[in-house]
């Protein structure tokens, strides 16, 4: 065997030295094991050598282009839309400072996007230290901007000051236009570098900033902006900033009048309207939302909360308009106040006397939808993506503000207070029953690792990272999947019919459902309660890192997928958040002519296959797969289960508020919202004949 000396080198060093990449990696920055003969660099003469040659300085915005994920989270469609949010956040900050009244976003037909506002406009004067226009400094220097000057912005979402410069670095072209001091100023850039100086191109009696950018397709996996994704965020910002007017225009699509598709967002009610919008598909327990507004130590607290008859909690939280998906001290303070005030009210009025078990904090939040928004002068986020607030002082501030208002509300509204406490007692009783039901399920299998469901056809591998399980609709399709699978790493769990609709069921009924019990036991996950009674999903013993929902490609199959996704969203959300849940994509058609055949996953592919075979349908055989059971084992393997050829759709949660609203609407009791949704989306529906 040839003796090859191997070295660990940084991926960047390898790419620069060899002129070739090593492909996409899951964790950028990992070291690469390679023969030194492949690398045109001198190996270290001895351990510990550390000279100037080892130092690599990335100038300007080069670091952003080398490691985009460190600044915007990812280079997929999420990272792409994060660029828009960074620019929009700057305009929102102008509104928070009392200057901007509107923000307009336009998706242009050439793939670029512009954001404009009527704020003060980015300063264009000469920066004293850097000897260049302040506009160029803001656009090309990391950690540069007015966010670090307390007199310029009292509160700010774009705290780190890297937002718009990152957008510039990751754009193939960016144009900044500023109306300020009677002039129109312009500067253009490519990949973060100025194409020329800041120049004046005309006069103006208005003020504001317009940023137009086209993302770099060598950086991003996709550069196509999604109208719905941006629409959700702008609508959210309208609720969070009452009085502000926002708009979204899409020049790629026209309305019935031939005009570009356009939506306007404006809310005078703010969070009151927001919580009712989120709860639109649920049956209200109390008529009006409880609204809380307070300020302490320059921290503004705004909360809207509403109780409904559902069994789930939905708390959406924001800091300076930034979504905090992982909560933080503001959410902790809110929950602490809820539990303290309602428990005190129930105890003082003797409402809990007949219960023979303790009320927990979780019981006070069942059926609660709440929006918690705080404005903090100097927020401390955990990580650049700002998913969790860390300021310890905010916990007490929010708790006191919410507590003071709730105490007044309960005293002034005894009927609503009684309804809420009755709901709490029902929740506590159900939780107690659910705990017993969970313990029964977990005792039989999930906690012990044994007692797997009899219907489960397990795989031979015991490495969760290599294993996948298919949740298959029906015993017939399950049998076909068992024959077609690779038993080394693929497990099959057939599900009989439609599983329980968890949106309408008490929790203990869920754990008593046979199909749901089988899912818990097969996956090896369990639920336990923390000290506050909050249910936590334990995935330490998760047996498969790919959980694939595989149902028929028809209306009934889609319904079953929705039922299973509702269950995962409500009771196993962590599995979705960590990327373990997928949906299989079986084909709709098999198009064949003679010995030639093509699978088609949609109508367009069917037509394309027909054209490929000559376009004459009379001598072409077209088989419509109404269900998975109509395919034999070999066909199911090659189209839907073979990792080399299949297409899996990963289930992700981009907007928790929208997910909650959609699941409640589709699976809840309220018919009118569901009818409106179906009518609005009828053009996307597929009709099976």
LOVEX-961504 format. One line per 10 residues: number of its first residue (from 1); for each residue x, y, z of C-alpha. Coordinates in nm, 4 decimals. Example, Ala and Ser with C-alpha at 12.3 -4.5 7.8 and 13.67 -1.06 7.14 Angstrom:
// residues 2
1> 1.2300:-0.4500:0.7800; 1.3670:-0.1060:0.7140
This chain:
// residues 689
1> 0.0000:0.0000:0.0000; 0.1232:0.3467:-0.0898; 0.2121:0.5508:0.2188; 0.0195:0.8793:0.2014; 0.0739:1.1481:0.4610; -0.2529:1.3042:0.5689; -0.3117:1.6489:0.7157; -0.6093:1.8281:0.8645; -0.6580:2.1643:0.7014; -0.9345:2.4217:0.7030
11> -1.1811:2.3944:0.4141; -1.1051:2.7494:0.3015; -0.7329:2.6751:0.2906; -0.7991:2.3597:0.0896; -1.0202:2.5402:-0.1609; -0.7728:2.8255:-0.2040; -0.4727:2.5925:-0.2383; -0.6281:2.3463:-0.4828; -0.8640:2.5708:-0.6715; -1.1504:2.3289:-0.6148
21> -1.4158:2.2849:-0.3502; -1.5061:1.9782:-0.1510; -1.8797:1.9973:-0.2080; -2.1515:2.1164:0.0261; -2.0907:2.0350:0.3894; -2.3417:2.0348:0.6699; -2.1186:2.2281:0.9055; -1.9084:2.4908:0.7192; -1.5651:2.5371:0.8679; -1.5055:2.1697:0.9494
31> -1.1604:2.0345:0.8820; -1.0883:1.8239:0.5756; -0.8679:1.5132:0.5783; -0.6601:1.5011:0.2588; -0.3261:1.3852:0.1115; -0.0756:1.6663:0.1323; 0.0139:1.5983:-0.2314; -0.3188:1.7544:-0.3245; -0.2348:2.0804:-0.1529; 0.0222:2.3243:-0.2793
41> 0.1219:2.4492:0.0643; 0.4235:2.3801:0.2788; 0.3474:2.1482:0.5712; 0.4512:2.2705:0.9167; 0.8132:2.1863:0.9927; 0.7403:2.1291:1.3561; 0.4494:2.1493:1.5937; 0.3911:2.4923:1.7343; 0.5197:2.6977:1.4376; 0.3094:3.0126:1.4220
51> 0.4275:3.2916:1.1916; 0.2800:3.5832:0.9996; 0.2178:3.3441:0.7106; -0.0462:3.1707:0.9221; -0.2534:3.4869:0.9541; -0.5261:3.5370:0.6933; -0.6952:3.8769:0.6984; -1.0328:3.9012:0.5280; -1.0780:4.2586:0.4123; -1.4027:4.4533:0.3987
61> -1.7041:4.2298:0.3589; -1.5050:3.9308:0.2357; -1.5690:3.7482:0.5646; -1.9453:3.7666:0.5016; -1.9078:3.6082:0.1588; -1.6789:3.3366:0.2935; -1.9046:3.2487:0.5886; -2.2559:3.3789:0.5062; -2.4207:3.1377:0.7498; -2.2521:3.3121:1.0440
71> -2.4348:3.6337:0.9575; -2.7717:3.5348:0.8093; -2.8161:3.1813:0.9436; -2.8173:2.9875:0.6140; -2.7958:3.0192:0.2349; -3.1276:2.8489:0.1604; -3.4578:3.0297:0.1093; -3.4632:3.1274:0.4784; -3.1319:3.3095:0.4453; -3.2520:3.4692:0.1217
81> -3.5583:3.6190:0.2894; -3.3481:3.7171:0.5901; -3.1798:3.9684:0.3574; -3.5151:4.1380:0.3048; -3.5901:4.1436:0.6759; -3.2558:4.3089:0.7520; -3.3335:4.5971:0.5151; -3.6953:4.6239:0.6290; -3.5817:4.6278:0.9934; -3.3790:4.9418:0.9232
91> -3.6917:5.1126:0.7900; -3.8928:4.9918:1.0894; -3.6269:5.1372:1.3200; -3.6875:5.4737:1.1533; -4.0566:5.4342:1.2377; -3.9768:5.3444:1.5988; -3.7637:5.6582:1.6171; -4.0705:5.8597:1.5103; -3.9725:5.9440:1.1525; -4.1008:5.6867:0.8981
101> -4.4743:5.6365:0.8352; -4.4607:5.3794:0.5560; -4.2442:5.1014:0.4134; -4.2849:4.9664:0.0592; -4.1394:4.6391:-0.0693; -4.1321:4.5540:-0.4406; -4.0274:4.2218:-0.5957; -3.9074:4.3155:-0.9437; -3.9482:4.1007:-1.2535; -3.5694:4.0672:-1.2938
111> -3.5381:3.8946:-0.9542; -3.4218:4.2006:-0.7617; -3.6098:4.3506:-0.4675; -3.6395:4.7024:-0.3327; -3.7303:4.8398:0.0101; -3.8137:5.2071:0.0500; -3.9269:5.4249:0.3405; -4.0035:5.7891:0.4112; -3.7648:5.8209:0.7046; -3.4779:6.0655:0.7459
121> -3.2564:5.8984:0.4873; -2.9122:5.7519:0.5585; -2.6630:6.0358:0.6198; -2.4417:6.1071:0.3168; -2.1911:6.3505:0.4680; -1.8222:6.2722:0.5087; -1.7354:6.0336:0.7908; -1.4672:6.2114:0.9930; -1.2629:5.9033:1.0850; -1.2929:5.6927:0.7683
131> -1.2817:5.9890:0.5264; -1.5634:5.8586:0.3086; -1.9377:5.9171:0.2788; -2.1411:5.7915:0.5748; -2.3654:5.6140:0.3216; -2.0686:5.4134:0.1930; -1.9603:5.3374:0.5491; -2.3054:5.2028:0.6399; -2.3159:4.9915:0.3241; -1.9630:4.8496:0.3308
141> -1.8424:4.8350:0.6922; -1.9564:4.5736:0.9425; -2.0863:4.7029:1.2761; -2.1354:5.0503:1.1311; -2.4611:5.2394:1.1701; -2.6718:5.4557:1.3949; -2.7785:5.1567:1.6083; -2.4830:5.2087:1.8420; -2.5723:5.5713:1.9132; -2.8395:5.5854:2.1859
151> -2.9453:5.9321:2.0751; -3.0170:5.8137:1.7186; -3.2199:5.5008:1.7957; -3.3677:5.4471:2.1432; -3.4631:5.0928:2.0429; -3.3578:4.8952:1.7395; -3.4213:4.5560:1.5851; -3.1047:4.5526:1.3774; -2.8893:4.5819:1.6886; -2.5696:4.4231:1.5613
161> -2.5231:4.6807:1.2849; -2.4272:4.4159:1.0274; -2.7618:4.3936:0.8469; -2.7515:4.6112:0.5362; -2.3766:4.5649:0.4865; -2.4335:4.1872:0.4842; -2.7096:4.2311:0.2271; -2.4641:4.4323:0.0176; -2.1913:4.1706:0.0497; -2.4261:3.8911:-0.0601
171> -2.5769:4.0773:-0.3562; -2.4483:4.0687:-0.7117; -2.5734:4.4263:-0.7383; -2.7104:4.6789:-0.4891; -2.8243:5.0370:-0.5408; -2.8765:5.2741:-0.2497; -3.0839:5.5882:-0.3111; -3.1190:5.8521:-0.0417; -3.3435:6.1571:-0.0405; -3.2067:6.3986:0.2129
181> -3.1303:6.7677:0.2599; -3.2965:6.8618:-0.0705; -3.0905:6.6195:-0.2805; -3.1093:6.2662:-0.4215; -2.7914:6.0704:-0.3483; -2.6994:5.7405:-0.5162; -2.4273:5.4797:-0.4855; -2.4091:5.1350:-0.6484; -2.2177:4.8251:-0.5412; -2.1352:4.4739:-0.6557
191> -2.0636:4.1996:-0.4019; -2.0185:4.4679:-0.1377; -1.7698:4.6810:-0.3307; -1.8586:5.0341:-0.4487; -1.8802:5.0747:-0.8265; -1.8245:5.4467:-0.7882; -1.8499:5.7329:-0.5399; -2.1685:5.8662:-0.3802; -2.3154:6.1135:-0.6275; -2.6125:6.3504:-0.6450
201> -2.8544:6.2820:-0.9299; -3.1221:6.5425:-0.8662; -3.3225:6.7522:-0.6228; -3.5994:6.6403:-0.3880; -3.8203:6.7986:-0.1256; -3.8795:6.4588:0.0385; -3.6718:6.2322:0.2602; -3.6190:5.8588:0.2810; -3.4093:5.5617:0.1717; -3.4557:5.3090:-0.1077
211> -3.2365:4.9979:-0.1275; -3.2604:4.7758:-0.4368; -3.0594:4.4547:-0.4406; -3.0238:4.1350:-0.6407; -2.8989:3.8351:-0.4379; -2.5850:3.6586:-0.5576; -2.6857:3.3237:-0.7092; -2.3372:3.1864:-0.6455; -2.4043:3.2215:-0.2718; -2.7694:3.1213:-0.2354
221> -2.9319:2.7894:-0.3189; -3.2324:2.9811:-0.4505; -3.2751:3.3481:-0.5410; -3.6517:3.3416:-0.5942; -3.8403:3.5481:-0.3370; -4.1671:3.4012:-0.2085; -4.4592:3.6428:-0.1956; -4.6387:3.4555:0.0845; -4.3286:3.4407:0.3047; -4.2764:3.8160:0.2787
231> -4.6491:3.8812:0.3133; -4.6628:3.7015:0.6510; -4.3731:3.9059:0.7874; -4.5052:4.2428:0.6667; -4.8528:4.1693:0.8050; -4.6893:4.0777:1.1355; -4.4950:4.4063:1.1363; -4.8155:4.6007:1.0702; -4.9748:4.4482:1.3797; -4.6620:4.5120:1.5877
241> -4.6394:4.8757:1.4767; -4.9911:5.0161:1.4805; -5.0373:5.3064:1.2453; -4.7460:5.2105:1.0177; -4.8390:5.1431:0.6550; -4.6586:4.8699:0.4634; -4.7063:4.7320:0.1148; -4.5807:4.4398:-0.0927; -4.5858:4.4472:-0.4732; -4.4918:4.1560:-0.6985
251> -4.4124:4.2612:-1.0556; -4.3775:3.8941:-1.1559; -4.7529:3.8339:-1.1220; -5.0539:4.0347:-1.2404; -5.4015:4.0702:-1.0929; -5.7309:4.0557:-1.2832; -5.6802:4.4147:-1.4031; -5.3357:4.3469:-1.5422; -5.1654:4.5326:-1.2577; -4.8813:4.3872:-1.0490
261> -5.0006:4.1814:-0.7525; -5.0110:4.4072:-0.4473; -5.1124:4.3907:-0.0813; -5.1326:4.6651:0.1826; -5.0849:4.6098:0.5559; -5.2056:4.8497:0.8203; -5.3440:4.8089:1.1714; -5.4834:5.0715:1.4051; -5.5650:4.8138:1.6743; -5.2145:4.6679:1.6873
271> -5.1746:4.3653:1.9132; -5.5483:4.3535:1.9897; -5.6143:4.2891:1.6212; -5.3135:4.0576:1.5970; -5.4316:3.8170:1.8684; -5.7831:3.8059:1.7180; -5.6326:3.7382:1.3730; -5.4305:3.4454:1.5101; -5.7372:3.3153:1.6980; -5.9821:3.3629:1.4096
281> -6.0352:2.9883:1.3624; -6.0937:2.9146:1.7313; -6.4010:2.9488:1.9489; -6.3453:3.2358:2.1950; -6.3847:3.1776:2.5673; -6.3979:3.5490:2.6489; -6.5250:3.8155:2.4130; -6.2495:4.0777:2.4144; -5.8720:4.0342:2.4362; -5.6942:4.1375:2.7553
291> -5.4642:4.4228:2.6577; -5.1635:4.5310:2.8634; -4.9386:4.8302:2.8047; -4.6706:4.9436:3.0461; -4.3234:5.0910:3.0758; -4.0522:5.0539:3.3372; -3.6822:5.1453:3.3257; -3.7184:5.2468:2.9564; -3.8490:4.8992:2.8711; -4.1886:4.9107:2.6962
301> -4.4166:4.6117:2.7523; -4.7158:4.5418:2.5279; -4.9235:4.2254:2.5585; -5.2513:4.1058:2.4108; -5.3947:3.7781:2.5372; -5.7107:3.5889:2.4520; -5.8592:3.2638:2.5784; -6.0314:3.0104:2.3517; -6.1849:2.6654:2.3950; -5.8910:2.4768:2.2394
311> -5.6434:2.2640:2.4327; -5.3192:2.4239:2.3164; -5.1148:2.7278:2.4161; -4.9831:2.9716:2.1547; -4.7497:3.2453:2.2804; -4.5783:3.4575:2.0143; -4.2981:3.6811:2.1358; -4.1047:3.9763:1.9937; -3.8228:4.2067:2.0996; -3.7978:4.5339:1.9081
321> -4.0140:4.3691:1.6372; -3.7736:4.0755:1.6040; -3.9327:3.7306:1.6382; -3.7927:3.5436:1.9391; -3.8852:3.1858:1.8502; -3.7118:3.0478:2.1572; -3.8738:3.2992:2.3920; -3.6518:3.4335:2.6644; -3.6814:3.6425:2.9768; -3.9824:3.8413:2.8507
331> -4.1837:3.5218:2.7955; -4.0699:3.3810:3.1310; -4.1898:3.6970:3.3046; -4.5246:3.6809:3.1267; -4.5839:3.3165:3.2176; -4.4811:3.3756:3.5768; -4.7334:3.6579:3.6105; -5.0131:3.4512:3.4524; -4.9619:3.1624:3.6942; -4.9199:3.3855:4.0003
341> -5.2240:3.6083:3.9463; -5.4727:3.3445:3.8362; -5.3682:3.1043:4.1121; -5.3991:3.3779:4.3715; -5.7428:3.4737:4.2384; -5.8609:3.1109:4.2399; -5.7289:3.0498:4.5922; -5.8794:3.3719:4.7295; -6.2191:3.2760:4.5911; -6.2046:2.9105:4.6948
351> -6.2218:2.7819:4.3374; -5.9560:2.5115:4.3744; -6.0812:2.3582:4.7018; -6.2291:2.0445:4.5455; -5.9167:1.9490:4.3504; -5.7086:1.6702:4.5041; -5.3933:1.7585:4.3076; -5.1825:2.0704:4.2508; -5.2552:2.3278:3.9805; -4.9467:2.3916:3.7636
361> -4.8371:2.6883:3.5535; -4.9178:2.4937:3.2370; -5.2857:2.4697:3.3357; -5.3264:2.8473:3.3274; -5.2075:2.8585:2.9663; -5.4259:2.5954:2.8021; -5.6408:2.7639:2.5402; -5.4354:3.0834:2.5690; -5.3179:3.2805:2.2685; -5.0880:3.5694:2.3552
371> -4.8651:3.8217:2.1812; -4.5793:3.9434:2.4018; -4.3884:4.2382:2.2573; -4.1207:4.4364:2.4380; -3.9051:4.7298:2.3323; -3.5644:4.7101:2.5002; -3.2963:4.9805:2.4544; -3.0045:4.7367:2.4716; -3.1335:4.3821:2.4147; -2.8963:4.0920:2.4694
381> -2.9788:3.8123:2.2278; -2.8395:3.4640:2.2304; -2.6746:3.4390:1.8875; -2.6927:3.6491:1.5707; -3.0298:3.5003:1.4753; -3.1755:3.6627:1.7900; -3.3924:3.3649:1.8815; -3.3949:3.4185:2.2578; -3.3800:3.7281:2.4802; -3.1268:3.7105:2.7621
391> -3.1734:4.0381:2.9573; -3.2434:3.9218:3.3143; -3.4034:4.2507:3.4219; -3.6787:4.2121:3.1588; -3.8195:3.9079:3.3399; -3.9194:4.1109:3.6462; -4.0343:4.4126:3.4433; -4.2745:4.2071:3.2305; -4.3944:4.0080:3.5317; -4.4810:4.3266:3.7253
401> -4.6494:4.5009:3.4286; -4.8618:4.1992:3.3403; -4.9384:4.1197:3.7053; -5.0574:4.4727:3.7875; -5.2919:4.4808:3.4903; -5.4254:4.1272:3.5395; -5.5093:4.1982:3.9009; -5.7226:4.4923:3.7895; -5.8824:4.2899:3.5070; -5.9845:4.0009:3.7348
411> -6.1400:4.2362:3.9888; -6.3330:4.4304:3.7239; -6.4442:4.1308:3.5127; -6.5617:3.8521:3.7496; -6.7620:3.6687:3.4788; -6.4627:3.6416:3.2463; -6.2446:3.5491:3.5436; -6.4829:3.2648:3.6322; -6.4753:3.1329:3.2720; -6.0964:3.1340:3.2698
421> -6.0658:2.9618:3.6096; -6.3193:2.6971:3.5044; -6.1061:2.6371:3.1955; -5.7971:2.6084:3.4187; -5.9685:2.3476:3.6386; -6.0701:2.1491:3.3297; -5.7118:2.1705:3.1999; -5.5696:2.0523:3.5340; -5.8096:1.7590:3.5462; -5.7287:1.6618:3.1878
431> -5.3545:1.6983:3.2514; -5.3812:1.4671:3.5490; -5.5629:1.2080:3.3367; -5.3193:1.2594:3.0485; -5.0219:1.2007:3.2758; -5.1616:0.8600:3.3716; -5.2301:0.7772:3.0051; -4.8783:0.8856:2.9034; -4.7204:0.6843:3.1803; -4.9108:0.3800:3.0627
441> -4.7842:0.4216:2.7050; -4.4286:0.4988:2.8118; -4.4177:0.2184:3.0652; -4.5018:-0.0268:2.7881; -4.2279:0.0778:2.5539; -4.0882:0.4232:2.5040; -3.9083:0.4537:2.8362; -3.7858:0.0960:2.8517; -3.6886:0.0605:2.4853; -3.8872:-0.2612:2.4566
451> -4.2374:-0.3658:2.3678; -4.2326:-0.2275:2.0130; -4.5671:-0.2281:1.8283; -4.6504:-0.5597:1.6648; -4.7297:-0.3817:1.3363; -4.3820:-0.2280:1.3204; -4.1423:-0.3879:1.0716; -3.8171:-0.2625:1.2178; -3.4816:-0.2249:1.0451; -3.1674:-0.4138:1.1420
461> -2.9467:-0.1092:1.2025; -2.9470:0.0435:1.5509; -2.7811:0.3708:1.4475; -3.0562:0.6394:1.4678; -2.8633:0.8661:1.2331; -2.8750:0.6031:0.9604; -3.2301:0.4786:1.0234; -3.5608:0.5999:0.8836; -3.9205:0.5038:0.9512; -4.2114:0.5313:0.7095
471> -4.5537:0.6055:0.8594; -4.7633:0.4434:0.5866; -5.1331:0.4889:0.5212; -5.3111:0.1538:0.5388; -5.2107:-0.2090:0.5864; -5.2098:-0.2797:0.2106; -4.9617:-0.0041:0.1258; -4.7689:-0.0973:0.4392; -4.7315:-0.4518:0.3070; -4.6019:-0.3253:-0.0268
481> -4.3585:-0.0926:0.1497; -4.2278:-0.3820:0.3624; -4.1511:-0.5805:0.0473; -3.9880:-0.2893:-0.1328; -3.7794:-0.1383:0.1477; -3.4145:-0.1828:0.2343; -3.4552:-0.3631:0.5666; -3.1040:-0.2591:0.6761; -3.2083:0.0978:0.7542; -3.5790:0.1386:0.6666
491> -3.8605:0.0578:0.9096; -4.2305:0.0492:0.8236; -4.5215:0.1374:1.0557; -4.8633:0.0966:0.8881; -5.1365:0.3275:1.0214; -5.4947:0.2100:1.0055; -5.7215:0.4742:0.8527; -5.7197:0.8321:0.9713; -5.5552:0.8972:1.3065; -5.7316:1.0963:1.5761
501> -5.7815:1.4688:1.5107; -5.5816:1.6023:1.8064; -5.7162:1.9543:1.7498; -6.0535:1.8481:1.8891; -5.9510:1.5887:2.1480; -5.8682:1.6072:2.5174; -5.5073:1.5177:2.5816; -5.5701:1.1935:2.7685; -5.7823:1.0693:2.4760; -5.4836:1.1237:2.2485
511> -5.2584:0.8927:2.4462; -5.5324:0.6295:2.4537; -5.5538:0.6260:2.0716; -5.3961:0.3054:1.9362; -5.2272:0.4593:1.6297; -5.0775:0.7465:1.8306; -4.9580:0.5049:2.1000; -4.7835:0.3061:1.8269; -4.6109:0.6191:1.6934; -4.4803:0.7143:2.0395
521> -4.3582:0.3607:2.1094; -4.2022:0.3040:1.7676; -4.0132:0.6353:1.7713; -3.8879:0.5818:2.1272; -3.9779:0.9343:2.2427; -4.1560:1.0281:2.5626; -4.3142:1.3287:2.7312; -4.2375:1.4413:3.0834; -4.3380:1.7451:3.2884; -4.0960:1.9979:3.4321
531> -4.1413:2.1701:3.7675; -4.3935:2.4135:3.6162; -4.6036:2.1344:3.4684; -4.4897:2.2126:3.1141; -4.4807:1.9088:2.8856; -4.1347:1.8448:2.7397; -4.0665:1.5995:2.4561; -3.7683:1.3773:2.5395; -3.5945:1.2638:2.2195; -3.2799:1.1154:2.3742
541> -3.3958:0.7675:2.2721; -3.5293:0.8648:1.9289; -3.4744:0.5562:1.7148; -3.4918:0.7155:1.3671; -3.3577:1.0483:1.2409; -3.5837:1.0422:0.9363; -3.9562:1.0135:1.0019; -4.1300:0.9922:0.6641; -4.5063:1.0346:0.6265; -4.6070:0.8297:0.3196
551> -4.9704:0.8532:0.2084; -5.1698:0.8203:-0.1127; -5.1446:1.1065:-0.3608; -5.5179:1.1824:-0.3421; -5.7571:1.3888:-0.1316; -5.7875:1.1283:0.1456; -5.4103:1.0918:0.1558; -5.3682:1.4671:0.1887; -5.6176:1.4677:0.4746; -5.4239:1.1965:0.6573
561> -5.0981:1.3879:0.6060; -5.2625:1.6960:0.7589; -5.3896:1.4934:1.0576; -5.0413:1.3512:1.1225; -4.8760:1.6921:1.0811; -5.1266:1.8438:1.3251; -5.0296:1.5767:1.5774; -4.6570:1.6433:1.5286; -4.7035:2.0217:1.5490; -4.9056:2.0026:1.8716
571> -4.7291:1.7191:2.0566; -4.3943:1.6474:1.8863; -4.2977:1.9916:1.7579; -3.9350:1.9468:1.8597; -3.8989:1.6689:1.6009; -4.0157:1.9107:1.3316; -3.7977:2.1958:1.4576; -3.4885:1.9745:1.4532; -3.5533:1.8570:1.0979; -3.6526:1.4925:1.1531
581> -3.9944:1.4956:0.9800; -4.0441:1.4484:0.6048; -4.3258:1.3853:0.3568; -4.2790:1.1288:0.0795; -4.3659:1.2196:-0.2793; -4.5179:0.9222:-0.4639; -4.5814:0.9772:-0.8367; -4.9255:1.0494:-0.9763; -4.8789:0.8853:-1.3168; -4.6856:0.6223:-1.5073
591> -4.6621:0.7167:-1.8751; -4.5523:0.4297:-2.1026; -4.5033:0.3627:-2.4718; -4.3691:0.0259:-2.5719; -4.0698:-0.0468:-2.3527; -4.0232:0.3187:-2.2588; -4.1810:0.4588:-1.9439; -4.1675:0.7761:-1.7371; -4.3083:0.8576:-1.3934; -4.4831:1.1914:-1.3519
601> -4.5357:1.3689:-1.0188; -4.7697:1.6385:-1.1537; -4.9763:1.7326:-1.4565; -4.6926:1.9256:-1.6208; -4.4598:1.6235:-1.6037; -4.7353:1.4017:-1.7470; -4.7766:1.6306:-2.0471; -4.3997:1.6534:-2.0910; -4.3697:1.2718:-2.0938; -4.6476:1.2458:-2.3530
611> -4.4688:1.4987:-2.5752; -4.1427:1.3078:-2.5304; -4.3161:0.9924:-2.6591; -4.4550:1.1667:-2.9674; -4.7547:1.3550:-2.8344; -5.0160:1.1072:-2.9609; -5.2061:0.9815:-2.6549; -5.3846:0.7083:-2.8495; -5.0787:0.4836:-2.8467; -4.9528:0.5892:-2.5038
621> -5.0559:0.4105:-2.1850; -5.1185:0.6387:-1.8874; -5.1685:0.4830:-1.5455; -5.3089:0.7063:-1.2714; -5.1957:0.5955:-0.9246; -5.4932:0.6483:-0.6950; -5.3035:0.4947:-0.4049; -4.9721:0.3521:-0.2918; -5.1230:0.0019:-0.3058; -5.1542:0.0272:-0.6862
631> -4.7751:0.0203:-0.7180; -4.5811:-0.2990:-0.6793; -4.2888:-0.3179:-0.4376; -4.0280:-0.2443:-0.7043; -4.2140:0.0635:-0.8302; -4.2650:0.1979:-0.4774; -3.8939:0.1524:-0.4049; -3.7642:0.3218:-0.7175; -4.0040:0.6186:-0.7046; -4.0621:0.6884:-0.3374
641> -3.8232:0.5006:-0.1088; -3.4859:0.4751:-0.2846; -3.2600:0.7494:-0.1349; -3.0837:0.7809:-0.4712; -3.3998:0.8616:-0.6704; -3.6795:0.9690:-0.4354; -3.7892:1.3199:-0.3440; -3.8580:1.3917:0.0243; -4.0100:1.7183:0.1414; -3.8689:1.8253:0.4760
651> -4.1283:1.9738:0.7121; -4.0152:2.3028:0.8662; -4.1760:2.5767:1.0755; -4.1098:2.9214:0.9330; -4.3937:3.1067:1.1011; -4.5326:2.9510:1.4195; -4.8248:3.1965:1.4298; -4.9303:3.1093:1.0766; -4.8898:2.7347:1.1412; -5.1086:2.7578:1.4507
661> -5.3714:2.9537:1.2580; -5.3749:2.7135:0.9617; -5.3960:2.3958:1.1718; -5.6720:2.5446:1.3865; -5.8612:2.6491:1.0753; -5.8258:2.3194:0.8890; -5.8819:2.0846:1.1830; -6.0894:2.2908:1.4280; -6.4629:2.3348:1.4812; -6.5150:2.6694:1.3064
671> -6.6506:2.6104:0.9534; -6.6615:2.9678:0.8046; -6.2811:3.0298:0.8204; -6.2191:2.6875:0.6654; -6.4640:2.7623:0.3841; -6.2959:3.0980:0.3172; -5.9548:2.9295:0.3054; -6.0745:2.6636:0.0599; -6.2378:2.9235:-0.1649; -5.9257:3.1420:-0.1604
681> -5.6986:2.8473:-0.2431; -5.9286:2.6564:-0.4759; -5.7044:2.7248:-0.7751; -5.4251:2.5272:-0.6066; -5.6448:2.2280:-0.5269; -5.6191:1.8975:-0.7119; -5.9451:1.7244:-0.7997; -5.9464:1.3446:-0.8260; -6.2044:1.1916:-1.0577
